[in-house]
Amino acid sequence: MAHPVHGMQAERTALAWQRTGLSVAVAAAVLARLTYGDLGGGALVVLAVCLGLCGWVMLDTRRRYRGRVREDAARPGIGGWAAAVAVSVVAMGVAELAALVVG
């Protein structure tokens, strides 16, 4: 039986968080495009917030994975990433509800 390579679990987790961040960022861009007519600049503000949070998730997961493989970086929890994704999704939901009310 082959033994798993050290660090593969961390890499899979980092890649999963990066896919999640990218998916939420794309969803925010699509939502901004669809609601710009109703919300104007408000849609762009929501897009900027979501892109900032998702960008942070994507970059920080990469940094954390590299630190875990080298075993020299601190290992913070993933609660901040989950909160960033949750805030992004809630912001998109509020923006869509506002677009429905205005439109």
Rosetta constraint file for C-alpha pairs under 8 A:
AtomPair CA 4 CA 8 HARMONIC 7.31 0.50
AtomPair CA 6 CA 69 HARMONIC 7.84 0.50
AtomPair CA 7 CA 11 HARMONIC 6.24 0.50
AtomPair CA 7 CA 68 HARMONIC 7.40 0.50
AtomPair CA 7 CA 69 HARMONIC 5.65 0.50
AtomPair CA 8 CA 12 HARMONIC 6.18 0.50
AtomPair CA 9 CA 13 HARMONIC 6.21 0.50
AtomPair CA 10 CA 14 HARMONIC 6.08 0.50
AtomPair CA 10 CA 65 HARMONIC 6.03 0.50
AtomPair CA 10 CA 68 HARMONIC 7.32 0.50
AtomPair CA 10 CA 69 HARMONIC 7.90 0.50
AtomPair CA 11 CA 15 HARMONIC 6.07 0.50
AtomPair CA 11 CA 65 HARMONIC 6.19 0.50
AtomPair CA 12 CA 16 HARMONIC 6.09 0.50
AtomPair CA 13 CA 17 HARMONIC 6.29 0.50
AtomPair CA 14 CA 18 HARMONIC 6.16 0.50
AtomPair CA 14 CA 61 HARMONIC 5.24 0.50
AtomPair CA 14 CA 62 HARMONIC 6.34 0.50
AtomPair CA 14 CA 64 HARMONIC 7.90 0.50
AtomPair CA 14 CA 65 HARMONIC 6.16 0.50
AtomPair CA 15 CA 19 HARMONIC 6.14 0.50
AtomPair CA 15 CA 61 HARMONIC 7.91 0.50
AtomPair CA 16 CA 20 HARMONIC 6.19 0.50
AtomPair CA 17 CA 21 HARMONIC 6.11 0.50
AtomPair CA 17 CA 57 HARMONIC 7.22 0.50
AtomPair CA 17 CA 58 HARMONIC 6.87 0.50
AtomPair CA 17 CA 61 HARMONIC 6.79 0.50
AtomPair CA 18 CA 22 HARMONIC 6.10 0.50
AtomPair CA 18 CA 57 HARMONIC 6.97 0.50
AtomPair CA 18 CA 58 HARMONIC 4.74 0.50
AtomPair CA 18 CA 61 HARMONIC 6.87 0.50
AtomPair CA 18 CA 62 HARMONIC 7.97 0.50
AtomPair CA 19 CA 23 HARMONIC 6.00 0.50
AtomPair CA 20 CA 24 HARMONIC 6.22 0.50
AtomPair CA 21 CA 25 HARMONIC 6.13 0.50
AtomPair CA 21 CA 54 HARMONIC 4.73 0.50
AtomPair CA 21 CA 55 HARMONIC 7.01 0.50
AtomPair CA 21 CA 57 HARMONIC 6.15 0.50
AtomPair CA 21 CA 58 HARMONIC 5.91 0.50
AtomPair CA 21 CA 85 HARMONIC 6.99 0.50
AtomPair CA 22 CA 26 HARMONIC 6.17 0.50
AtomPair CA 22 CA 54 HARMONIC 6.80 0.50
AtomPair CA 22 CA 55 HARMONIC 7.95 0.50
AtomPair CA 22 CA 58 HARMONIC 7.46 0.50
AtomPair CA 23 CA 27 HARMONIC 6.16 0.50
AtomPair CA 24 CA 28 HARMONIC 6.11 0.50
AtomPair CA 24 CA 50 HARMONIC 7.69 0.50
AtomPair CA 24 CA 54 HARMONIC 7.00 0.50
AtomPair CA 24 CA 85 HARMONIC 7.31 0.50
AtomPair CA 24 CA 88 HARMONIC 7.38 0.50
AtomPair CA 24 CA 89 HARMONIC 7.29 0.50
AtomPair CA 25 CA 29 HARMONIC 6.29 0.50
AtomPair CA 25 CA 50 HARMONIC 6.31 0.50
AtomPair CA 25 CA 51 HARMONIC 5.50 0.50
AtomPair CA 25 CA 54 HARMONIC 6.04 0.50
AtomPair CA 26 CA 30 HARMONIC 6.23 0.50
AtomPair CA 27 CA 31 HARMONIC 6.04 0.50
AtomPair CA 28 CA 32 HARMONIC 6.01 0.50
AtomPair CA 28 CA 46 HARMONIC 7.69 0.50
AtomPair CA 28 CA 47 HARMONIC 5.59 0.50
AtomPair CA 28 CA 50 HARMONIC 6.48 0.50
AtomPair CA 28 CA 51 HARMONIC 7.53 0.50
AtomPair CA 28 CA 92 HARMONIC 6.51 0.50
AtomPair CA 29 CA 33 HARMONIC 6.20 0.50
AtomPair CA 29 CA 47 HARMONIC 6.19 0.50
AtomPair CA 30 CA 34 HARMONIC 6.25 0.50
AtomPair CA 31 CA 35 HARMONIC 6.02 0.50
AtomPair CA 31 CA 43 HARMONIC 7.86 0.50
AtomPair CA 31 CA 92 HARMONIC 7.23 0.50
AtomPair CA 31 CA 96 HARMONIC 7.52 0.50
AtomPair CA 32 CA 36 HARMONIC 5.61 0.50
AtomPair CA 32 CA 43 HARMONIC 4.98 0.50
AtomPair CA 32 CA 44 HARMONIC 6.26 0.50
AtomPair CA 32 CA 46 HARMONIC 7.54 0.50
AtomPair CA 32 CA 47 HARMONIC 6.10 0.50
AtomPair CA 33 CA 43 HARMONIC 7.93 0.50
AtomPair CA 35 CA 39 HARMONIC 5.93 0.50
AtomPair CA 35 CA 40 HARMONIC 7.55 0.50
AtomPair CA 35 CA 43 HARMONIC 6.29 0.50
AtomPair CA 35 CA 95 HARMONIC 7.89 0.50
AtomPair CA 35 CA 96 HARMONIC 7.11 0.50
AtomPair CA 35 CA 99 HARMONIC 6.07 0.50
AtomPair CA 36 CA 40 HARMONIC 4.67 0.50
AtomPair CA 36 CA 41 HARMONIC 7.14 0.50
AtomPair CA 36 CA 42 HARMONIC 7.75 0.50
AtomPair CA 36 CA 43 HARMONIC 5.47 0.50
AtomPair CA 36 CA 44 HARMONIC 7.44 0.50
AtomPair CA 38 CA 99 HARMONIC 5.58 0.50
AtomPair CA 38 CA 102 HARMONIC 6.43 0.50
AtomPair CA 38 CA 103 HARMONIC 5.87 0.50
AtomPair CA 39 CA 43 HARMONIC 5.57 0.50
AtomPair CA 39 CA 98 HARMONIC 7.62 0.50
AtomPair CA 39 CA 99 HARMONIC 6.10 0.50
AtomPair CA 39 CA 102 HARMONIC 7.68 0.50
AtomPair CA 40 CA 44 HARMONIC 7.24 0.50
AtomPair CA 41 CA 45 HARMONIC 6.31 0.50
AtomPair CA 42 CA 46 HARMONIC 6.33 0.50
AtomPair CA 42 CA 95 HARMONIC 7.86 0.50
AtomPair CA 43 CA 47 HARMONIC 6.16 0.50
AtomPair CA 43 CA 95 HARMONIC 6.85 0.50
AtomPair CA 44 CA 48 HARMONIC 6.04 0.50
AtomPair CA 45 CA 49 HARMONIC 6.23 0.50
AtomPair CA 46 CA 50 HARMONIC 6.12 0.50
AtomPair CA 46 CA 91 HARMONIC 6.42 0.50
AtomPair CA 46 CA 92 HARMONIC 6.82 0.50
AtomPair CA 46 CA 95 HARMONIC 7.16 0.50
AtomPair CA 47 CA 51 HARMONIC 5.96 0.50
AtomPair CA 48 CA 52 HARMONIC 6.02 0.50
AtomPair CA 49 CA 53 HARMONIC 6.23 0.50
AtomPair CA 49 CA 88 HARMONIC 7.28 0.50
AtomPair CA 50 CA 54 HARMONIC 5.95 0.50
AtomPair CA 50 CA 87 HARMONIC 7.99 0.50
AtomPair CA 50 CA 88 HARMONIC 4.94 0.50
AtomPair CA 50 CA 91 HARMONIC 7.65 0.50
AtomPair CA 51 CA 55 HARMONIC 5.74 0.50
AtomPair CA 52 CA 56 HARMONIC 6.18 0.50
AtomPair CA 53 CA 57 HARMONIC 6.32 0.50
AtomPair CA 53 CA 84 HARMONIC 5.57 0.50
AtomPair CA 53 CA 85 HARMONIC 7.15 0.50
AtomPair CA 53 CA 88 HARMONIC 7.03 0.50
AtomPair CA 54 CA 58 HARMONIC 6.19 0.50
AtomPair CA 54 CA 84 HARMONIC 7.01 0.50
AtomPair CA 54 CA 85 HARMONIC 6.74 0.50
AtomPair CA 54 CA 88 HARMONIC 7.72 0.50
AtomPair CA 55 CA 59 HARMONIC 6.14 0.50
AtomPair CA 56 CA 60 HARMONIC 5.80 0.50
AtomPair CA 57 CA 61 HARMONIC 6.00 0.50
AtomPair CA 57 CA 81 HARMONIC 5.57 0.50
AtomPair CA 57 CA 84 HARMONIC 7.29 0.50
AtomPair CA 57 CA 85 HARMONIC 7.98 0.50
AtomPair CA 58 CA 62 HARMONIC 6.52 0.50
AtomPair CA 59 CA 63 HARMONIC 6.32 0.50
AtomPair CA 60 CA 64 HARMONIC 5.99 0.50
AtomPair CA 61 CA 65 HARMONIC 6.06 0.50
AtomPair CA 62 CA 66 HARMONIC 6.29 0.50
AtomPair CA 63 CA 67 HARMONIC 6.22 0.50
AtomPair CA 64 CA 68 HARMONIC 6.13 0.50
AtomPair CA 64 CA 73 HARMONIC 7.47 0.50
AtomPair CA 64 CA 75 HARMONIC 6.94 0.50
AtomPair CA 65 CA 69 HARMONIC 6.27 0.50
AtomPair CA 66 CA 70 HARMONIC 6.27 0.50
AtomPair CA 67 CA 71 HARMONIC 5.65 0.50
AtomPair CA 67 CA 72 HARMONIC 5.81 0.50
AtomPair CA 67 CA 73 HARMONIC 4.60 0.50
AtomPair CA 67 CA 74 HARMONIC 7.29 0.50
AtomPair CA 67 CA 75 HARMONIC 7.79 0.50
AtomPair CA 68 CA 72 HARMONIC 7.02 0.50
AtomPair CA 68 CA 73 HARMONIC 6.58 0.50
AtomPair CA 68 CA 75 HARMONIC 7.21 0.50
AtomPair CA 78 CA 82 HARMONIC 6.44 0.50
AtomPair CA 79 CA 83 HARMONIC 6.10 0.50
AtomPair CA 80 CA 84 HARMONIC 6.07 0.50
AtomPair CA 81 CA 85 HARMONIC 6.24 0.50
AtomPair CA 82 CA 86 HARMONIC 6.06 0.50
AtomPair CA 83 CA 87 HARMONIC 6.00 0.50
AtomPair CA 84 CA 88 HARMONIC 6.18 0.50
AtomPair CA 85 CA 89 HARMONIC 6.24 0.50
AtomPair CA 86 CA 90 HARMONIC 6.12 0.50
AtomPair CA 87 CA 91 HARMONIC 6.00 0.50
AtomPair CA 88 CA 92 HARMONIC 6.22 0.50
AtomPair CA 89 CA 93 HARMONIC 6.19 0.50
AtomPair CA 90 CA 94 HARMONIC 6.16 0.50
AtomPair CA 91 CA 95 HARMONIC 6.12 0.50
AtomPair CA 92 CA 96 HARMONIC 6.16 0.50
AtomPair CA 93 CA 97 HARMONIC 6.19 0.50
AtomPair CA 94 CA 98 HARMONIC 6.09 0.50
AtomPair CA 95 CA 99 HARMONIC 6.15 0.50
AtomPair CA 96 CA 100 HARMONIC 6.22 0.50
AtomPair CA 97 CA 101 HARMONIC 6.24 0.50
AtomPair CA 98 CA 102 HARMONIC 6.04 0.50
AtomPair CA 99 CA 103 HARMONIC 5.65 0.50
